[in-house]
Amino acid sequence: MSNNILKGKRGIISGALDSNSIAWKVAEKAHAEGAIFTLTNAPIALRMGEIKKLAESTKSEVIPADATSVDELTVLFQKSQEVLGGKIDFVLHSIGMSPNIRKNIPYDALNYDFYAKSLDISAMSLHKMLAVAKKMDAINEWGSVVTLSYIAAQRAYPFYGDMADAKAMLESIVRSFGYHYGKAKKVRINSISQSPTKTTAGSGIKGFEDFYGYADSISPLGNASAESCADYCISLFSDYTKMVTMQNLYHDGGYSTTGVSMEVMEAKAAK
Ligand SMILES: NC(=O)c1ccc[n+]([C@@H]2O[C@H](COP(=O)([O-])OP(=O)(O)OC[C@H]3O[C@@H](n4cnc5c(N)ncnc54)[C@H](O)[C@@H]3O)[C@@H](O)[C@H]2O)c1
């Protein structure tokens, strides 16, 4: 499926760590749809070297940036405009990490330095990206910024720890900055609330693998794959969704509005 719907558009895609990453699929599809873009990730993630393969196959340049650093994000937007030859039309923020989750620290006993890091990396980094871009006037009118969220922003998911708080903050930034950037420059900002997906970030969460099957059996369409998430991102970068902004958009096969499925009831009854 390729209709050149991003032809002539310039973008920045963050968060492609390996071929399972949602951002990796977005980059492949954005390339297929005619966009040009830079790739970025934290310097430490780039050391793994996987991203070079993606850069080659999508003919893009890699610009390292720790998304918690305003200085590094400034360089990212400066260099991206130089490399791509003009202002940016779309940005993918696909960044999340919780040191508390990595170290198996439960929600009711959080390490507060780690908590601050989780919020900085997974939520505040979106604010920083947007503030840098707005100050530099680096995004074209009707440009589109997409970030990735999870339904734990709205409901309690015990295994999701402090990432739930980070996602709630992320979605709030989508609304608040969406207002300001929309008013000032007609730039639109949305979050996609994605199904559980087997990636490094997803699989790093204890209990997530078990939950994957449950979510799949609740959702009428099944869990949404990383690939289909990428398709949704592309549609939001395109001109077909120009009036969509400040939204949290569920991309979950119907999970978020299903109470219970017959499969789950039958499995329970069989016990
Ligand atoms: N996998 C899932 O089940 C799922 C579900 C809903 C939402 N999401 C969200 O999707 C996004 C992408 O995650 P993914 O599942 O593709 O996993 P992933 O591990 O492939 O991607 C996470 C990325 O964040 C990057 N990152 C971490 N710290 C950073 C920093 N300081 N600066 C810049 N980049 C940094 C990592 O290097 C990595 O590339 C995340 O926001 C995640 O929370 C994932």
PDBQT file of the ligand as one rigid body, heavy atoms in Angstrom, charges set to zero:
ROOT
HETATM    1  N1  LIG A 301       5.064  -1.359  22.858  1.00  0.00    +0.000 N 
HETATM    2  C1  LIG A 301       3.872  -1.092  23.377  1.00  0.00    +0.000 C 
HETATM    3  O1  LIG A 301       3.163  -1.985  23.823  1.00  0.00    +0.000 OA
HETATM    4  C2  LIG A 301       3.359   0.312  23.401  1.00  0.00    +0.000 A 
HETATM    5  C3  LIG A 301       1.985   0.545  23.618  1.00  0.00    +0.000 A 
HETATM    6  C4  LIG A 301       1.532   1.863  23.665  1.00  0.00    +0.000 A 
HETATM    7  C5  LIG A 301       2.440   2.906  23.520  1.00  0.00    +0.000 A 
HETATM    8  N2  LIG A 301       3.778   2.640  23.310  1.00  0.00    +0.000 N 
HETATM    9  C6  LIG A 301       4.709   3.773  23.199  1.00  0.00    +0.000 C 
HETATM   10  O2  LIG A 301       5.299   3.773  21.927  1.00  0.00    +0.000 OA
HETATM   11  C7  LIG A 301       6.520   4.507  22.001  1.00  0.00    +0.000 C 
HETATM   12  C8  LIG A 301       7.609   3.730  21.278  1.00  0.00    +0.000 C 
HETATM   13  O3  LIG A 301       7.896   2.546  21.953  1.00  0.00    +0.000 OA
HETATM   14  P1  LIG A 301       8.131   1.139  21.238  1.00  0.00    +0.000 P 
HETATM   15  O4  LIG A 301       7.103   0.213  21.768  1.00  0.00    +0.000 OA
HETATM   16  O5  LIG A 301       8.289   1.294  19.782  1.00  0.00    +0.000 OA
HETATM   17  O6  LIG A 301       9.498   0.658  21.910  1.00  0.00    +0.000 OA
HETATM   18  P2  LIG A 301      11.041   0.983  21.603  1.00  0.00    +0.000 P 
HETATM   19  O7  LIG A 301      11.779   0.506  22.802  1.00  0.00    +0.000 OA
HETATM   20  O8  LIG A 301      11.421   0.411  20.298  1.00  0.00    +0.000 OA
HETATM   21  O9  LIG A 301      11.094   2.579  21.519  1.00  0.00    +0.000 OA
HETATM   22  C9  LIG A 301      11.316   3.441  22.636  1.00  0.00    +0.000 C 
HETATM   23  C10 LIG A 301      12.366   4.424  22.183  1.00  0.00    +0.000 C 
HETATM   24  O10 LIG A 301      12.599   5.472  23.143  1.00  0.00    +0.000 OA
HETATM   25  C11 LIG A 301      13.961   5.828  22.984  1.00  0.00    +0.000 C 
HETATM   26  N3  LIG A 301      14.448   6.647  24.095  1.00  0.00    +0.000 N 
HETATM   27  C12 LIG A 301      14.542   6.289  25.412  1.00  0.00    +0.000 A 
HETATM   28  N4  LIG A 301      15.110   7.294  26.103  1.00  0.00    +0.000 NA
HETATM   29  C13 LIG A 301      15.358   8.309  25.237  1.00  0.00    +0.000 A 
HETATM   30  C14 LIG A 301      15.912   9.602  25.358  1.00  0.00    +0.000 A 
HETATM   31  N5  LIG A 301      16.339  10.074  26.545  1.00  0.00    +0.000 N 
HETATM   32  N6  LIG A 301      16.039  10.379  24.263  1.00  0.00    +0.000 NA
HETATM   33  C15 LIG A 301      15.621   9.921  23.043  1.00  0.00    +0.000 A 
HETATM   34  N7  LIG A 301      15.068   8.692  22.853  1.00  0.00    +0.000 NA
HETATM   35  C16 LIG A 301      14.945   7.903  23.948  1.00  0.00    +0.000 A 
HETATM   36  C17 LIG A 301      14.641   4.465  22.930  1.00  0.00    +0.000 C 
HETATM   37  O11 LIG A 301      15.995   4.524  22.530  1.00  0.00    +0.000 OA
HETATM   38  C18 LIG A 301      13.738   3.740  21.954  1.00  0.00    +0.000 C 
HETATM   39  O12 LIG A 301      14.155   3.933  20.622  1.00  0.00    +0.000 OA
HETATM   40  C19 LIG A 301       6.788   4.744  23.479  1.00  0.00    +0.000 C 
HETATM   41  O13 LIG A 301       6.351   6.030  23.845  1.00  0.00    +0.000 OA
HETATM   42  C20 LIG A 301       5.908   3.702  24.130  1.00  0.00    +0.000 C 
HETATM   43  O14 LIG A 301       5.553   4.021  25.461  1.00  0.00    +0.000 OA
HETATM   44  C21 LIG A 301       4.237   1.375  23.236  1.00  0.00    +0.000 A 
ENDROOT
TORSDOF 0
